[in-house]
Amino acid sequence: MGDARQPMRPHQASAGSEADTSRIQRSGTRNAKQRRRCSLALMWTSFGLVTLIYMCCTGLNFYATMNNCNQSKEKSIDLQIFPLKSKIKDMAEKSYKRHQQFFNCLLTTKCDPELFCHENSKMLSNGKKYFFSGNANFLKNIIHSIGDWAYANKSCEENGMHLATILDQNHLDALWNESRDVFGVSGNWGVWVSAKSYGKGKYDIRWLDGTPLEKNSSLWRENAAKENCINLSTGISGLQGSLCDRSFFYFICDFPTECYK
C-alpha cells in the first residue's frame, strides 16, 4: 500500500549516466571556449593600450619638434621631455613586441593559449614546446611552481600536458640549458621529469610512455642515485634519482602533438 518506487532498470541508469557525461562534456567545451574568448579580449585590450601609449609618445615628439618659436625654449622643453619620452617609447615597443609574439603564437596552437603562449613555454631545437614551471604561480591549475613528483605530474595532466620524457643526449642538453636560464644556476635546483621507479626490490625505471630508462644509460649523471623519482639538476647535467616526496623541485611539462596546428 505504500508509495513504493520501482527499481531503476539497467538501461535507464545507463541513459542517465550518458546524459550526465554529455552535459559535463558540453560544459567543459563551453568553459574552454570562454577561456579562449577571454584571452583574446585581454590581448586586444592590451594591444589598444600599447597603441595609445605609442600615439601619446609620438604626440610628444611632434610637440617638441614643432615648438621652434624660441630656440632656447625648445632646447629646454626637449631636455625635459626626452628622458620620459625615451622611456615610454621603449616600454611601448617592448610591450608591442610581446603582444605581437603572443598573437602570432595564438595562430599556431589548438590548445589553451594562456599556457602554450606563456613566456615560460619554450620551443626547443627538436621542434617541440615545453612548459617550465618557474614563476607560474596561480596560472590555471598550477597553484605552485614547485612541489613533489606527484604534484608535478598532476599539474601537467590537469593542464592537458604531461611531464617531460627525455630519450637522447641532445634532448637532455636542450632541456638542461633552458632550465638553467629559467630557474637559475645559483640554487642548483632539481627539476622533475616523467621517469620513476616501478620496481619493488629490483631496477625498473620507466618514462610515462613506458620506455625504459636503462641502468647503463648515458643520460645518468656520474654517481647518480638510480631509484625513486627522476629529475635533472640545474647545477650538473645529467639525470638523478630523488625521493618522490621532495616538495621543493620545479618541473617541465611536455605539450602533446595535438597542440600544434
N, C-alpha and C positions, 0 to 999 in steps of 0.2 A: 504493500500500500504506500510506502514512502516514495519520495521523489528520486527513485534510483536512476543513476545515469548509466547509459550504455557505454561499455568499454570502447575506446578508440580502436578502430580497425587498423591493421598494419599499413594498408595503402593510404589511409587518412593521415597517419602520423608521418609517413614519407612525404606526402604532399605538403603538409605543414612545414616540415623541415626544409624542403626545397624552396618554398615561398620565403622562409626566413633567410636562407642563404642568398636568394635572389635580391631581397631587399638590402642585405649587407653589402653585396657586390655593387648594387646601384649607388648606395650611399658612399662607398669608397671611391667610385668613379667620379661622383659629384664633388667630393672633397678634393680629389686630385685636380680636377678642372678648376675648382675655386682657388686652390693654391697657385696654379699656373696663371690665372687671371690676375690675382693679387701681385704676383711677381712682375707681370707685365705692366700693371698700373704703377707700381713703385718705380720701375725702371723709367717709364716715360715721364713721371713726375720729377724724378731726379734729373733726367735729361733736360726738362724745361727749366729747372732751377739753374743748372750749369750754363745753359744758353743765356738766361737772364743776366747772370753774373758776368759772362763774357761780353754781353752787349753794354753793360754798365762800364766795364773796363775800357771798351772801345770808345764810349762816350767821353770818358775822362781824357783819353788820348786826343780826341778831336778838340776838346775844350782847350787843352794845353797848347795844341798846335795853332789854333785859330786866334788865340788871345795874344796878338802881336802888337797891340796898341803901344805898349811900353816894353822895351827890351829888358830892362832890369826887372820889371814886374813879372814878365814872362818867365825869366830865369828863376825868380823866387817861387813862383807857383809850381814850375816844373820840379824844382828841388824838393818841394813839399809833397807833391803828388807821386813822383816817380817811384819811391820805395814801396808805397802802398799799392800803386798800380801794378808794379812788377810782381809783388807777392800774390795779389788777387789773380793776375793773369796766369801765373804758374800753377796755382791751386785749381783754377778753372780748366786749364789744359790737361792736368793730370786726372781730374775727375772725369772730363770728357773722354779721355782715352780709356779709362777704366770702364765707363758705361758702354763705350763702343765695343770693347772686348767682350763684355757681358752679353750685349745684343748679338754679336757675331756667334758667340758660344750658344746662345739660345736657339739659333737656327740649325745647330748641328746635333741636337740631342732629342731623344724621345722621352727622357727621364726628367725628374724634377730639376729644373734649372737652378734652384737655390743651392742644391748640393753639387750638381755636375759643373756649374759655372762659378762655384765658390772659389775664393782666392787660395784656399787650401787644396783644391783639386788640381793636380799637376799631370800634364801629358808627358810621358817619358819617351825615350828613344825607341822603345818597342811598339809604339803606336797605341798604347793603352793608357787610360787615365786612372789615377789613384787619388783617394781622399786621405789626407794626413790630418789626424785629429787635433793637432796643436791649435790653440786659440779658437776652438769650435764650441765653446760652452753655449748651451741653450739653443743650438741650431737643430731644428726639428726634434728628433728623438735622442739626439746626442746631448745629454744633460751635462756630462763632464768630459773633459778632454783626455783624462786618464782613468784607468780602472784595471781590474783583474782580467784574465783571459776571457772568462765567461761574459763579462760586461762588454768587452771589446767586440766579441763575436755577435752578441745580441744587438749592439748598436749598429753594426754594419748591416745585419739582416733586416732590422726594422726599417732601415732606410733603403732597402732594395739592393744592397751590396753584399759582399762577403769579405772576410779577412783575406789579405793578400797571400797568394801562393807563389813561391819562388822556385823555378825549375832549373836555372842555369846561372853561371857566374856573372854574365853581363847584366842579367836581371837583378841579381843581388847588388852589384855595384851601383846600378842606377838608383835603386830604392835607398841604399845606404847613403849615397851622396845627397839625395834630395832630403832625406831625414835629417841630415846634419844641417842643411840650410833652413829647414822648417823648425826643427826642435832645438837647434843649437848644439854646440860641441862641448861646452864647459861642464854641463851637468852629467855627461856620459849616460844619457837616457836609454832605457830599454824600450823597445818598440815591438808590440805583439804582431805576429804573423799567424797564418792559419794552422801550421803544423802542431801536433800534440801527440803524446804517447797514448796508445790504446792497449798496450801490453801490461799484463799483471805478472811481474816477475821475469819478464823477457823483453827484449828490444823489439818494439813495434811502433815506430813513429811514422805517421802519415799526414799528408796535407788533407784539407777538407774534401778535395775531389777524389780522395782515395789513393793518390800517387804516393808511394813510399819515399821517405827521406832516409836513404841508406846510411848505415853507421859509418862507412868509409867515404862519404860524400865530401867533395872539396868545398862545399858550402859551409861546413863547420869551421868555426874559428879554432885556433890552436888551444888544446887542453880544455875545450868547452865541455860542460855537463851535457850529456845526451839523454835527457829524460824530461818528464813532465810536459810543460808547455814551452813552445819555441819562440824566441824573439831575436831581434838583432840589436846591437848596441851602437849608439852614435859615436862612441869612443874608438872602438876597434871593429874593422869589417869582419863579418862572418856571423853565423848563427850560433846560438847557445840555448841551453835549457834552463828554465827557472820554475820555481813553484808557481802553480797556476793561480794561486790566490794573491800573488803580488799585486797590490792595488794602485801602484804609482807608475804604471807604464803607459806610454802613448800607444797608438795602434794605426795601422794602414788598412783602408778598405779598397777593394777592387770593384770597379763598376762592371756590370755584366755587359755582354756584347750587344744586347738589345737597346742599350742607351745610345749607341752610335747610329746616326742616320746613314 
